[in-house]
Amino acid sequence: MGTDQTNVRKRLPASQRREIILDAALETFAEYGYHGALMDTIAERAQVTKPILYRHFSGKLDLLLAIIDRAGENLRKSLLQPDSSEMDWITAIRHGVGSYFDFVEHSESGFRLIYDTDLNVDKRSQERVTEIRSSIIDLVNQRITYYTDTDVVPPEKIYVTSVMIVGMVESTVIHWMNTRRYPREVYEENLVRGVADILGKLPPRKR
């Protein structure tokens, strides 16, 4: 049976094996922290040998960067759908806030690596996190621009509003995640109302 299991693992596509390794690394980082995590533990949890592990990733930092990138891309994808043209602005707000909470609820460890962890490990990890957060701001900026009369509101005002909203969402979600003081729905509904109050003051796009 052990031989059969080994053969099955050998037949895994490289992309699938990579995902299994990343899942094992994320679990290990979440449990032991970056500095306390061992490559031996990651290899054991991924059910691969260390040579295979190093064939995919050169070391812990390479693993950390890949996990950050994956988490950031998954969060961004969750906020992209559906397209702005398919929603009114209130629906867009509810979708964006709900998608953010959904991501955190199902990918808490990945979210913590981006927003709630000290990543003074390497300059590259800090740069990746900054890039992800900037991409989320840019995405929100595009959404707000779509619904706003840009003949009246200058782009810099829309951008700064996007920064404010993303910061408000981040801090609210992190507080909920860390305390669970009230049900998710309480945080979500109040956040939707707060974002709607801010955006409701911007003149709507002319149809």
Backbone as JSON Lines, residues from 0, in Angstrom:
{"i":0,"aa":"M","n":[0.84,-1.21,0.0],"ca":[0.0,0.0,0.0],"c":[0.87,1.26,0.0]}
{"i":1,"aa":"G","n":[2.0,1.21,0.77],"ca":[2.9,2.35,0.78],"c":[3.48,2.62,-0.58]}
{"i":2,"aa":"T","n":[3.82,1.54,-1.32],"ca":[4.36,1.7,-2.67],"c":[3.33,2.31,-3.6]}
{"i":3,"aa":"D","n":[2.08,1.87,-3.49],"ca":[1.03,2.42,-4.32],"c":[0.85,3.91,-4.06]}
{"i":4,"aa":"Q","n":[0.87,4.29,-2.77],"ca":[0.73,5.7,-2.44],"c":[1.88,6.51,-3.0]}
{"i":5,"aa":"T","n":[3.1,5.96,-2.94],"ca":[4.26,6.66,-3.49],"c":[4.11,6.85,-4.98]}
{"i":6,"aa":"N","n":[3.63,5.81,-5.68],"ca":[3.45,5.91,-7.12],"c":[2.42,6.96,-7.48]}
{"i":7,"aa":"V","n":[1.33,7.04,-6.65],"ca":[0.3,8.04,-6.91],"c":[0.89,9.43,-6.77]}
{"i":8,"aa":"R","n":[1.73,9.61,-5.7],"ca":[2.33,10.92,-5.5],"c":[3.27,11.27,-6.65]}
{"i":9,"aa":"K","n":[3.98,10.27,-7.19],"ca":[4.91,10.53,-8.29],"c":[4.17,10.96,-9.55]}
{"i":10,"aa":"R","n":[2.93,10.52,-9.69],"ca":[2.17,10.84,-10.89],"c":[1.49,12.2,-10.81]}
{"i":11,"aa":"L","n":[1.58,12.86,-9.65],"ca":[0.95,14.17,-9.52],"c":[1.6,15.17,-10.48]}
{"i":12,"aa":"P","n":[0.79,15.97,-11.17],"ca":[1.37,17.04,-11.99],"c":[2.15,18.01,-11.11]}
{"i":13,"aa":"A","n":[3.16,18.63,-11.69],"ca":[4.01,19.55,-10.91],"c":[3.2,20.67,-10.28]}
{"i":14,"aa":"S","n":[2.2,21.19,-11.01],"ca":[1.39,22.3,-10.49],"c":[0.59,21.86,-9.26]}
{"i":15,"aa":"Q","n":[0.07,20.64,-9.3],"ca":[-0.7,20.12,-8.17],"c":[0.2,19.85,-6.96]}
{"i":16,"aa":"R","n":[1.36,19.3,-7.24],"ca":[2.31,19.04,-6.14],"c":[2.74,20.37,-5.5]}
{"i":17,"aa":"R","n":[2.92,21.38,-6.32],"ca":[3.32,22.7,-5.82],"c":[2.25,23.24,-4.87]}
{"i":18,"aa":"E","n":[0.98,23.08,-5.23],"ca":[-0.11,23.56,-4.38],"c":[-0.13,22.82,-3.05]}
{"i":19,"aa":"I","n":[0.11,21.52,-3.08],"ca":[0.15,20.72,-1.86],"c":[1.28,21.2,-0.95]}
{"i":20,"aa":"I","n":[2.42,21.49,-1.55],"ca":[3.56,21.98,-0.77],"c":[3.24,23.35,-0.15]}
{"i":21,"aa":"L","n":[2.61,24.22,-0.94],"ca":[2.25,25.54,-0.43],"c":[1.25,25.44,0.72]}
{"i":22,"aa":"D","n":[0.29,24.53,0.6],"ca":[-0.68,24.33,1.68],"c":[0.03,23.86,2.96]}
{"i":23,"aa":"A","n":[0.97,22.95,2.79],"ca":[1.71,22.43,3.95],"c":[2.57,23.54,4.57]}
{"i":24,"aa":"A","n":[3.19,24.35,3.74],"ca":[4.02,25.45,4.24],"c":[3.17,26.48,4.97]}
{"i":25,"aa":"L","n":[2.01,26.81,4.41],"ca":[1.12,27.78,5.05],"c":[0.68,27.27,6.42]}
{"i":26,"aa":"E","n":[0.32,26.01,6.49],"ca":[-0.08,25.4,7.76],"c":[1.07,25.46,8.77]}
{"i":27,"aa":"T","n":[2.27,25.19,8.29],"ca":[3.44,25.17,9.18],"c":[3.81,26.58,9.64]}
{"i":28,"aa":"F","n":[3.78,27.55,8.75],"ca":[4.07,28.94,9.12],"c":[3.04,29.44,10.13]}
{"i":29,"aa":"A","n":[1.77,29.09,9.9],"ca":[0.7,29.54,10.8],"c":[0.88,28.95,12.2]}
{"i":30,"aa":"E","n":[1.39,27.72,12.26],"ca":[1.53,27.04,13.54],"c":[2.8,27.44,14.29]}
{"i":31,"aa":"Y","n":[3.91,27.57,13.56],"ca":[5.2,27.79,14.21],"c":[5.79,29.18,13.96]}
{"i":32,"aa":"G","n":[5.17,29.96,13.07],"ca":[5.79,31.21,12.67],"c":[6.84,30.96,11.62]}
{"i":33,"aa":"Y","n":[7.25,32.02,10.93],"ca":[8.22,31.84,9.84],"c":[9.53,31.29,10.36]}
{"i":34,"aa":"H","n":[10.07,31.89,11.41],"ca":[11.39,31.5,11.9],"c":[11.38,30.12,12.56]}
{"i":35,"aa":"G","n":[10.23,29.74,13.14],"ca":[10.16,28.45,13.81],"c":[9.83,27.29,12.88]}
{"i":36,"aa":"A","n":[9.39,27.6,11.68],"ca":[9.01,26.54,10.73],"c":[10.26,25.88,10.16]}
{"i":37,"aa":"L","n":[10.2,24.56,10.03],"ca":[11.31,23.79,9.49],"c":[10.94,23.22,8.12]}
{"i":38,"aa":"M","n":[11.9,23.19,7.23],"ca":[11.66,22.59,5.91],"c":[11.35,21.1,6.05]}
{"i":39,"aa":"D","n":[11.94,20.45,7.05],"ca":[11.64,19.02,7.29],"c":[10.15,18.83,7.59]}
{"i":40,"aa":"T","n":[9.6,19.72,8.41],"ca":[8.18,19.63,8.77],"c":[7.3,19.85,7.54]}
{"i":41,"aa":"I","n":[7.67,20.83,6.74],"ca":[6.89,21.13,5.53],"c":[6.93,19.94,4.57]}
{"i":42,"aa":"A","n":[8.11,19.36,4.39],"ca":[8.24,18.21,3.5],"c":[7.41,17.04,4.0]}
{"i":43,"aa":"E","n":[7.45,16.81,5.31],"ca":[6.69,15.7,5.9],"c":[5.19,15.91,5.69]}
{"i":44,"aa":"R","n":[4.71,17.13,5.93],"ca":[3.28,17.41,5.79],"c":[2.83,17.37,4.33]}
{"i":45,"aa":"A","n":[3.73,17.72,3.43],"ca":[3.4,17.66,2.0],"c":[3.59,16.27,1.43]}
{"i":46,"aa":"Q","n":[4.16,15.36,2.26],"ca":[4.44,13.98,1.86],"c":[5.36,13.93,0.63]}
{"i":47,"aa":"V","n":[6.42,14.73,0.72],"ca":[7.44,14.71,-0.32],"c":[8.8,14.63,0.36]}
{"i":48,"aa":"T","n":[9.81,14.22,-0.39],"ca":[11.17,14.21,0.15],"c":[11.73,15.62,0.1]}
{"i":49,"aa":"K","n":[12.76,15.88,0.88],"ca":[13.35,17.22,0.87],"c":[13.94,17.57,-0.5]}
{"i":50,"aa":"P","n":[14.59,16.62,-1.21],"ca":[15.07,16.98,-2.56],"c":[13.94,17.44,-3.49]}
{"i":51,"aa":"I","n":[12.76,16.8,-3.38],"ca":[11.63,17.23,-4.21],"c":[11.14,18.6,-3.76]}
{"i":52,"aa":"L","n":[11.11,18.82,-2.45],"ca":[10.7,20.12,-1.93],"c":[11.6,21.22,-2.48]}
{"i":53,"aa":"Y","n":[12.93,20.97,-2.42],"ca":[13.87,21.99,-2.9],"c":[13.89,22.1,-4.42]}
{"i":54,"aa":"R","n":[13.37,21.08,-5.1],"ca":[13.25,21.18,-6.54],"c":[12.19,22.22,-6.92]}
{"i":55,"aa":"H","n":[11.18,22.35,-6.07],"ca":[10.1,23.31,-6.33],"c":[10.39,24.68,-5.71]}
{"i":56,"aa":"F","n":[11.0,24.7,-4.54],"ca":[11.25,25.95,-3.82],"c":[12.66,25.93,-3.24]}
{"i":57,"aa":"S","n":[13.37,27.03,-3.43],"ca":[14.77,27.08,-3.02],"c":[14.95,27.16,-1.51]}
{"i":58,"aa":"G","n":[13.91,27.59,-0.79],"ca":[14.02,27.71,0.66],"c":[12.77,28.29,1.26]}
{"i":59,"aa":"K","n":[12.81,28.6,2.56],"ca":[11.63,29.1,3.26],"c":[11.15,30.43,2.7]}
{"i":60,"aa":"L","n":[12.09,31.3,2.36],"ca":[11.69,32.61,1.83],"c":[10.97,32.45,0.5]}
{"i":61,"aa":"D","n":[11.47,31.58,-0.34],"ca":[10.81,31.32,-1.62],"c":[9.38,30.81,-1.4]}
{"i":62,"aa":"L","n":[9.21,29.94,-0.42],"ca":[7.88,29.44,-0.06],"c":[7.0,30.57,0.45]}
{"i":63,"aa":"L","n":[7.53,31.41,1.32],"ca":[6.75,32.51,1.88],"c":[6.28,33.46,0.78]}
{"i":64,"aa":"L","n":[7.17,33.81,-0.13],"ca":[6.8,34.71,-1.21],"c":[5.71,34.11,-2.09]}
{"i":65,"aa":"A","n":[5.82,32.81,-2.36],"ca":[4.82,32.14,-3.19],"c":[3.47,32.11,-2.49]}
{"i":66,"aa":"I","n":[3.46,31.89,-1.18],"ca":[2.22,31.87,-0.41],"c":[1.57,33.26,-0.4]}
{"i":67,"aa":"I","n":[2.39,34.28,-0.2],"ca":[1.87,35.65,-0.21],"c":[1.26,35.97,-1.57]}
{"i":68,"aa":"D","n":[1.98,35.61,-2.63],"ca":[1.48,35.88,-3.98],"c":[0.15,35.16,-4.23]}
{"i":69,"aa":"R","n":[0.07,33.91,-3.81],"ca":[-1.15,33.13,-4.02],"c":[-2.33,33.73,-3.25]}
{"i":70,"aa":"A","n":[-2.09,34.08,-2.0],"ca":[-3.15,34.66,-1.18],"c":[-3.63,35.99,-1.77]}
{"i":71,"aa":"G","n":[-2.68,36.81,-2.2],"ca":[-3.03,38.1,-2.77],"c":[-3.82,37.96,-4.06]}
{"i":72,"aa":"E","n":[-3.43,37.02,-4.9],"ca":[-4.13,36.81,-6.16],"c":[-5.54,36.26,-5.91]}
{"i":73,"aa":"N","n":[-5.67,35.36,-4.94],"ca":[-6.99,34.82,-4.63],"c":[-7.92,35.9,-4.08]}
{"i":74,"aa":"L","n":[-7.39,36.79,-3.24],"ca":[-8.19,37.89,-2.72],"c":[-8.61,38.81,-3.85]}
{"i":75,"aa":"R","n":[-7.68,39.13,-4.71],"ca":[-7.98,40.03,-5.83],"c":[-9.04,39.42,-6.75]}
{"i":76,"aa":"K","n":[-8.92,38.14,-7.05],"ca":[-9.9,37.47,-7.91],"c":[-11.28,37.49,-7.29]}
{"i":77,"aa":"S","n":[-11.33,37.32,-5.97],"ca":[-12.63,37.29,-5.3],"c":[-13.34,38.64,-5.39]}
{"i":78,"aa":"L","n":[-12.56,39.72,-5.52],"ca":[-13.14,41.06,-5.6],"c":[-13.46,41.48,-7.03]}
{"i":79,"aa":"L","n":[-12.94,40.76,-8.01],"ca":[-13.11,41.15,-9.41],"c":[-14.47,40.79,-9.99]}
{"i":80,"aa":"Q","n":[-15.08,39.75,-9.44],"ca":[-16.33,39.26,-10.01],"c":[-17.54,39.68,-9.16]}
{"i":81,"aa":"P","n":[-18.68,39.97,-9.81],"ca":[-18.86,40.17,-11.24],"c":[-18.35,41.53,-11.7]}
{"i":82,"aa":"D","n":[-18.48,41.79,-12.98],"ca":[-18.02,43.04,-13.56],"c":[-18.89,44.21,-13.08]}
{"i":83,"aa":"S","n":[-18.31,45.39,-12.99],"ca":[-19.04,46.56,-12.5],"c":[-20.29,46.84,-13.33]}
{"i":84,"aa":"S","n":[-20.22,46.59,-14.63],"ca":[-21.35,46.88,-15.51],"c":[-22.57,46.02,-15.2]}
{"i":85,"aa":"E","n":[-22.37,44.95,-14.44],"ca":[-23.46,44.03,-14.11],"c":[-24.12,44.35,-12.78]}
{"i":86,"aa":"M","n":[-23.66,45.4,-12.07],"ca":[-24.18,45.7,-10.74],"c":[-24.46,47.19,-10.58]}
{"i":87,"aa":"D","n":[-25.46,47.53,-9.76],"ca":[-25.57,48.91,-9.32],"c":[-24.57,49.11,-8.2]}
{"i":88,"aa":"W","n":[-24.35,50.36,-7.79],"ca":[-23.23,50.61,-6.88],"c":[-23.46,50.04,-5.48]}
{"i":89,"aa":"I","n":[-24.7,49.99,-5.02],"ca":[-24.97,49.39,-3.71],"c":[-24.66,47.89,-3.75]}
{"i":90,"aa":"T","n":[-25.08,47.23,-4.83],"ca":[-24.79,45.8,-4.98],"c":[-23.28,45.58,-5.04]}
{"i":91,"aa":"A","n":[-22.58,46.47,-5.74],"ca":[-21.12,46.37,-5.84],"c":[-20.46,46.47,-4.46]}
{"i":92,"aa":"I","n":[-20.97,47.38,-3.62],"ca":[-20.43,47.53,-2.27],"c":[-20.66,46.27,-1.46]}
{"i":93,"aa":"R","n":[-21.9,45.76,-1.5],"ca":[-22.23,44.55,-0.75],"c":[-21.38,43.37,-1.23]}
{"i":94,"aa":"H","n":[-21.21,43.28,-2.54],"ca":[-20.41,42.18,-3.09],"c":[-18.96,42.29,-2.63]}
{"i":95,"aa":"G","n":[-18.4,43.49,-2.73],"ca":[-17.0,43.68,-2.36],"c":[-16.74,43.37,-0.9]}
{"i":96,"aa":"V","n":[-17.59,43.89,-0.02],"ca":[-17.43,43.65,1.41],"c":[-17.65,42.17,1.73]}
{"i":97,"aa":"G","n":[-18.69,41.59,1.14],"ca":[-18.98,40.18,1.38],"c":[-17.86,39.27,0.9]}
{"i":98,"aa":"S","n":[-17.29,39.59,-0.28],"ca":[-16.19,38.8,-0.83],"c":[-14.96,38.87,0.06]}
{"i":99,"aa":"Y","n":[-14.74,40.05,0.64],"ca":[-13.59,40.22,1.53],"c":[-13.74,39.32,2.77]}
{"i":100,"aa":"F","n":[-14.93,39.37,3.36],"ca":[-15.19,38.52,4.53],"c":[-15.11,37.04,4.16]}
{"i":101,"aa":"D","n":[-15.65,36.68,3.0],"ca":[-15.6,35.29,2.56],"c":[-14.16,34.8,2.45]}
{"i":102,"aa":"F","n":[-13.31,35.64,1.86],"ca":[-11.9,35.25,1.69],"c":[-11.25,35.02,3.04]}
{"i":103,"aa":"V","n":[-11.48,35.95,3.98],"ca":[-10.86,35.82,5.3],"c":[-11.38,34.58,6.02]}
{"i":104,"aa":"E","n":[-12.68,34.34,5.89],"ca":[-13.28,33.21,6.59],"c":[-12.73,31.88,6.09]}
{"i":105,"aa":"H","n":[-12.45,31.79,4.79],"ca":[-11.99,30.53,4.21],"c":[-10.47,30.46,4.04]}
{"i":106,"aa":"S","n":[-9.8,31.61,4.15],"ca":[-8.34,31.63,3.95],"c":[-7.68,32.51,5.0]}
{"i":107,"aa":"E","n":[-8.03,32.26,6.26],"ca":[-7.57,33.14,7.33],"c":[-6.05,33.18,7.43]}
{"i":108,"aa":"S","n":[-5.41,32.01,7.33],"ca":[-3.95,31.98,7.46],"c":[-3.29,32.79,6.35]}
{"i":109,"aa":"G","n":[-3.8,32.67,5.12],"ca":[-3.26,33.44,4.01],"c":[-3.47,34.93,4.2]}
{"i":110,"aa":"F","n":[-4.64,35.29,4.7],"ca":[-4.93,36.7,4.94],"c":[-4.0,37.28,6.0]}
{"i":111,"aa":"R","n":[-3.76,36.5,7.06],"ca":[-2.87,36.98,8.12],"c":[-1.46,37.24,7.6]}
{"i":112,"aa":"L","n":[-1.02,36.44,6.66],"ca":[0.32,36.66,6.09],"c":[0.4,38.0,5.38]}
{"i":113,"aa":"I","n":[-0.72,38.44,4.79],"ca":[-0.71,39.7,4.06],"c":[-0.9,40.9,4.98]}
{"i":114,"aa":"Y","n":[-1.82,40.8,5.92],"ca":[-2.26,41.97,6.66],"c":[-1.97,41.99,8.15]}
{"i":115,"aa":"D","n":[-1.77,40.84,8.75],"ca":[-1.76,40.82,10.21],"c":[-0.54,40.11,10.78]}
{"i":116,"aa":"T","n":[0.55,40.1,10.03],"ca":[1.75,39.41,10.48],"c":[2.97,40.32,10.3]}
{"i":117,"aa":"D","n":[3.89,40.24,11.23],"ca":[5.15,40.98,11.1],"c":[6.0,40.27,10.05]}
{"i":118,"aa":"L","n":[6.18,40.91,8.91],"ca":[6.94,40.28,7.83],"c":[8.32,40.92,7.66]}
{"i":119,"aa":"N","n":[8.93,41.29,8.77],"ca":[10.29,41.83,8.71],"c":[11.29,40.7,8.51]}
{"i":120,"aa":"V","n":[11.0,39.86,7.56],"ca":[11.83,38.7,7.25],"c":[12.83,39.07,6.17]}
{"i":121,"aa":"D","n":[12.34,39.75,5.17],"ca":[13.16,40.1,4.02],"c":[12.47,41.24,3.29]}
{"i":122,"aa":"K","n":[13.24,42.09,2.68],"ca":[12.67,43.24,1.97],"c":[11.69,42.8,0.89]}
{"i":123,"aa":"R","n":[11.98,41.65,0.27],"ca":[11.11,41.19,-0.81],"c":[9.71,40.84,-0.31]}
{"i":124,"aa":"S","n":[9.62,40.28,0.9],"ca":[8.3,39.95,1.43],"c":[7.5,41.22,1.71]}
{"i":125,"aa":"Q","n":[8.15,42.25,2.22],"ca":[7.48,43.52,2.46],"c":[7.02,44.14,1.15]}
{"i":126,"aa":"E","n":[7.87,44.05,0.12],"ca":[7.51,44.61,-1.18],"c":[6.31,43.88,-1.78]}
{"i":127,"aa":"R","n":[6.26,42.55,-1.63],"ca":[5.13,41.79,-2.17],"c":[3.83,42.19,-1.49]}
{"i":128,"aa":"V","n":[3.88,42.34,-0.17],"ca":[2.68,42.73,0.57],"c":[2.22,44.12,0.14]}
{"i":129,"aa":"T","n":[3.17,45.03,-0.03],"ca":[2.84,46.39,-0.48],"c":[2.21,46.36,-1.87]}
{"i":130,"aa":"E","n":[2.74,45.51,-2.75],"ca":[2.19,45.4,-4.1],"c":[0.75,44.88,-4.07]}
{"i":131,"aa":"I","n":[0.49,43.89,-3.22],"ca":[-0.85,43.32,-3.12],"c":[-1.83,44.37,-2.62]}
{"i":132,"aa":"R","n":[-1.45,45.06,-1.57],"ca":[-2.35,46.07,-1.0],"c":[-2.58,47.2,-2.0]}
{"i":133,"aa":"S","n":[-1.55,47.56,-2.75],"ca":[-1.71,48.6,-3.77],"c":[-2.63,48.14,-4.88]}
{"i":134,"aa":"S","n":[-2.56,46.86,-5.24],"ca":[-3.42,46.34,-6.3],"c":[-4.88,46.33,-5.86]}
{"i":135,"aa":"I","n":[-5.13,46.08,-4.57],"ca":[-6.5,46.12,-4.05],"c":[-7.02,47.56,-4.09]}
{"i":136,"aa":"I","n":[-6.18,48.52,-3.71],"ca":[-6.57,49.93,-3.78],"c":[-6.88,50.31,-5.23]}
{"i":137,"aa":"D","n":[-6.05,49.87,-6.16],"ca":[-6.27,50.18,-7.58],"c":[-7.58,49.6,-8.08]}
{"i":138,"aa":"L","n":[-7.89,48.38,-7.62],"ca":[-9.14,47.74,-8.03],"c":[-10.34,48.53,-7.51]}
{"i":139,"aa":"V","n":[-10.29,48.93,-6.24],"ca":[-11.37,49.73,-5.66],"c":[-11.45,51.08,-6.36]}
{"i":140,"aa":"N","n":[-10.32,51.65,-6.67],"ca":[-10.28,52.93,-7.39],"c":[-11.0,52.82,-8.75]}
{"i":141,"aa":"Q","n":[-10.76,51.72,-9.45],"ca":[-11.43,51.5,-10.74],"c":[-12.93,51.38,-10.57]}
{"i":142,"aa":"R","n":[-13.35,50.66,-9.51],"ca":[-14.79,50.49,-9.25],"c":[-15.45,51.84,-8.94]}
{"i":143,"aa":"I","n":[-14.83,52.63,-8.07],"ca":[-15.4,53.92,-7.7],"c":[-15.45,54.84,-8.91]}
{"i":144,"aa":"T","n":[-14.38,54.82,-9.71],"ca":[-14.32,55.65,-10.91],"c":[-15.47,55.31,-11.86]}
{"i":145,"aa":"Y","n":[-15.78,54.02,-11.98],"ca":[-16.84,53.57,-12.88],"c":[-18.19,54.17,-12.48]}
{"i":146,"aa":"Y","n":[-18.44,54.28,-11.19],"ca":[-19.75,54.75,-10.72],"c":[-19.82,56.25,-10.46]}
{"i":147,"aa":"T","n":[-18.72,56.97,-10.67],"ca":[-18.64,58.38,-10.3],"c":[-18.55,59.28,-11.53]}
{"i":148,"aa":"D","n":[-19.13,60.47,-11.4],"ca":[-19.05,61.47,-12.47],"c":[-17.64,62.07,-12.44]}
{"i":149,"aa":"T","n":[-16.8,61.58,-13.32],"ca":[-15.4,62.03,-13.33],"c":[-15.23,63.42,-13.94]}
{"i":150,"aa":"D","n":[-16.28,63.99,-14.49],"ca":[-16.22,65.38,-14.95],"c":[-16.26,66.33,-13.77]}
{"i":151,"aa":"V","n":[-16.78,65.86,-12.65],"ca":[-16.93,66.69,-11.45],"c":[-15.88,66.34,-10.39]}
{"i":152,"aa":"V","n":[-15.6,65.04,-10.25],"ca":[-14.68,64.59,-9.2],"c":[-13.31,64.3,-9.8]}
{"i":153,"aa":"P","n":[-12.26,64.96,-9.33],"ca":[-10.91,64.72,-9.88],"c":[-10.39,63.35,-9.48]}
{"i":154,"aa":"P","n":[-9.49,62.79,-10.28],"ca":[-8.98,61.44,-10.02],"c":[-8.28,61.3,-8.67]}
{"i":155,"aa":"E","n":[-7.6,62.36,-8.22],"ca":[-6.89,62.25,-6.94],"c":[-7.87,62.08,-5.77]}
{"i":156,"aa":"K","n":[-9.05,62.71,-5.86],"ca":[-10.04,62.56,-4.8],"c":[-10.59,61.13,-4.77]}
{"i":157,"aa":"I","n":[-10.81,60.57,-5.96],"ca":[-11.3,59.19,-6.04],"c":[-10.26,58.23,-5.48]}
{"i":158,"aa":"Y","n":[-8.99,58.47,-5.81],"ca":[-7.93,57.58,-5.35],"c":[-7.8,57.61,-3.83]}
{"i":159,"aa":"V","n":[-7.77,58.82,-3.25],"ca":[-7.64,58.93,-1.8],"c":[-8.86,58.32,-1.11]}
{"i":160,"aa":"T","n":[-10.03,58.49,-1.7],"ca":[-11.23,57.84,-1.16],"c":[-11.08,56.33,-1.17]}
{"i":161,"aa":"S","n":[-10.47,55.8,-2.22],"ca":[-10.22,54.36,-2.32],"c":[-9.28,53.89,-1.22]}
{"i":162,"aa":"V","n":[-8.24,54.67,-0.96],"ca":[-7.29,54.33,0.11],"c":[-8.01,54.29,1.46]}
{"i":163,"aa":"M","n":[-8.87,55.27,1.7],"ca":[-9.61,55.34,2.96],"c":[-10.54,54.13,3.13]}
{"i":164,"aa":"I","n":[-11.24,53.78,2.06],"ca":[-12.19,52.68,2.13],"c":[-11.47,51.35,2.35]}
{"i":165,"aa":"V","n":[-10.39,51.12,1.62],"ca":[-9.64,49.88,1.79],"c":[-9.1,49.77,3.22]}
{"i":166,"aa":"G","n":[-8.6,50.88,3.76],"ca":[-8.11,50.87,5.13],"c":[-9.21,50.57,6.13]}
{"i":167,"aa":"M","n":[-10.39,51.13,5.89],"ca":[-11.53,50.89,6.77],"c":[-11.96,49.42,6.72]}
{"i":168,"aa":"V","n":[-11.99,48.86,5.53],"ca":[-12.37,47.45,5.38],"c":[-11.33,46.55,6.05]}
{"i":169,"aa":"E","n":[-10.07,46.81,5.81],"ca":[-8.99,46.0,6.4],"c":[-9.09,45.99,7.92]}
{"i":170,"aa":"S","n":[-9.18,47.17,8.52],"ca":[-9.17,47.25,9.99],"c":[-10.41,46.6,10.59]}
{"i":171,"aa":"T","n":[-11.56,46.74,9.92],"ca":[-12.79,46.13,10.42],"c":[-12.72,44.61,10.35]}
{"i":172,"aa":"V","n":[-12.24,44.1,9.22],"ca":[-12.13,42.66,9.04],"c":[-11.12,42.06,10.02]}
{"i":173,"aa":"I","n":[-10.01,42.73,10.22],"ca":[-8.99,42.24,11.17],"c":[-9.54,42.21,12.59]}
{"i":174,"aa":"H","n":[-10.3,43.24,12.97],"ca":[-10.89,43.26,14.31],"c":[-11.86,42.09,14.48]}
{"i":175,"aa":"W","n":[-12.69,41.86,13.48],"ca":[-13.63,40.73,13.54],"c":[-12.87,39.4,13.63]}
{"i":176,"aa":"M","n":[-11.84,39.26,12.82],"ca":[-11.08,38.03,12.77],"c":[-10.39,37.74,14.1]}
{"i":177,"aa":"N","n":[-9.88,38.77,14.75],"ca":[-9.11,38.58,15.98],"c":[-9.98,38.45,17.23]}
{"i":178,"aa":"T","n":[-11.17,39.05,17.22],"ca":[-11.98,39.07,18.44],"c":[-13.27,38.25,18.34]}
{"i":179,"aa":"R","n":[-13.88,38.21,17.13],"ca":[-15.2,37.58,16.95],"c":[-16.17,38.07,18.03]}
{"i":180,"aa":"R","n":[-16.04,39.35,18.36],"ca":[-16.86,39.9,19.44],"c":[-18.34,39.88,19.07]}
{"i":181,"aa":"Y","n":[-18.62,40.16,17.8],"ca":[-19.99,40.1,17.31],"c":[-20.01,39.22,16.06]}
{"i":182,"aa":"P","n":[-21.19,38.75,15.65],"ca":[-21.26,37.92,14.44],"c":[-20.76,38.69,13.22]}
{"i":183,"aa":"R","n":[-20.28,37.93,12.26],"ca":[-19.78,38.52,11.01],"c":[-20.79,39.48,10.41]}
{"i":184,"aa":"E","n":[-22.09,39.11,10.44],"ca":[-23.12,39.91,9.8],"c":[-23.2,41.33,10.36]}
{"i":185,"aa":"V","n":[-22.91,41.48,11.66],"ca":[-22.95,42.79,12.29],"c":[-21.85,43.68,11.72]}
{"i":186,"aa":"Y","n":[-20.65,43.12,11.64],"ca":[-19.53,43.87,11.07],"c":[-19.8,44.19,9.6]}
{"i":187,"aa":"E","n":[-20.28,43.19,8.89],"ca":[-20.48,43.34,7.44],"c":[-21.51,44.41,7.13]}
{"i":188,"aa":"E","n":[-22.65,44.38,7.8],"ca":[-23.71,45.34,7.52],"c":[-23.29,46.76,7.87]}
{"i":189,"aa":"N","n":[-22.6,46.93,9.0],"ca":[-22.13,48.26,9.37],"c":[-21.05,48.76,8.42]}
{"i":190,"aa":"L","n":[-20.22,47.85,7.93],"ca":[-19.19,48.24,6.98],"c":[-19.81,48.66,5.66]}
{"i":191,"aa":"V","n":[-20.79,47.91,5.19],"ca":[-21.5,48.27,3.96],"c":[-22.13,49.66,4.11]}
{"i":192,"aa":"R","n":[-22.77,49.9,5.25],"ca":[-23.4,51.2,5.47],"c":[-22.38,52.32,5.5]}
{"i":193,"aa":"G","n":[-21.24,52.07,6.15],"ca":[-20.2,53.1,6.22],"c":[-19.63,53.43,4.85]}
{"i":194,"aa":"V","n":[-19.34,52.4,4.05],"ca":[-18.8,52.63,2.7],"c":[-19.84,53.33,1.84]}
{"i":195,"aa":"A","n":[-21.11,52.92,1.96],"ca":[-22.19,53.55,1.17],"c":[-22.35,55.02,1.54]}
{"i":196,"aa":"D","n":[-22.19,55.36,2.82],"ca":[-22.29,56.76,3.25],"c":[-21.2,57.6,2.6]}
{"i":197,"aa":"I","n":[-19.99,57.04,2.54],"ca":[-18.88,57.78,1.93],"c":[-19.1,57.96,0.43]}
{"i":198,"aa":"L","n":[-19.41,56.86,-0.25],"ca":[-19.56,56.93,-1.71],"c":[-20.83,57.65,-2.12]}
{"i":199,"aa":"G","n":[-21.82,57.67,-1.24],"ca":[-23.08,58.36,-1.56],"c":[-22.91,59.86,-1.7]}
{"i":200,"aa":"K","n":[-21.79,60.38,-1.2],"ca":[-21.53,61.81,-1.31],"c":[-20.86,62.19,-2.63]}
{"i":201,"aa":"L","n":[-20.47,61.18,-3.41],"ca":[-19.86,61.45,-4.72],"c":[-20.96,61.51,-5.78]}
{"i":202,"aa":"P","n":[-20.89,62.47,-6.69],"ca":[-21.92,62.54,-7.74],"c":[-21.84,61.3,-8.65]}
{"i":203,"aa":"P","n":[-22.98,60.7,-8.95],"ca":[-22.98,59.46,-9.75],"c":[-22.63,59.7,-11.2]}
{"i":204,"aa":"R","n":[-22.13,58.68,-11.83],"ca":[-21.8,58.72,-13.24],"c":[-23.05,58.97,-14.08]}
{"i":205,"aa":"K","n":[-22.91,59.78,-15.1],"ca":[-24.03,60.08,-15.99],"c":[-24.28,58.9,-16.91]}
{"i":206,"aa":"R","n":[-25.51,58.46,-16.98],"ca":[-25.87,57.31,-17.82],"c":[-26.35,57.75,-19.19]}
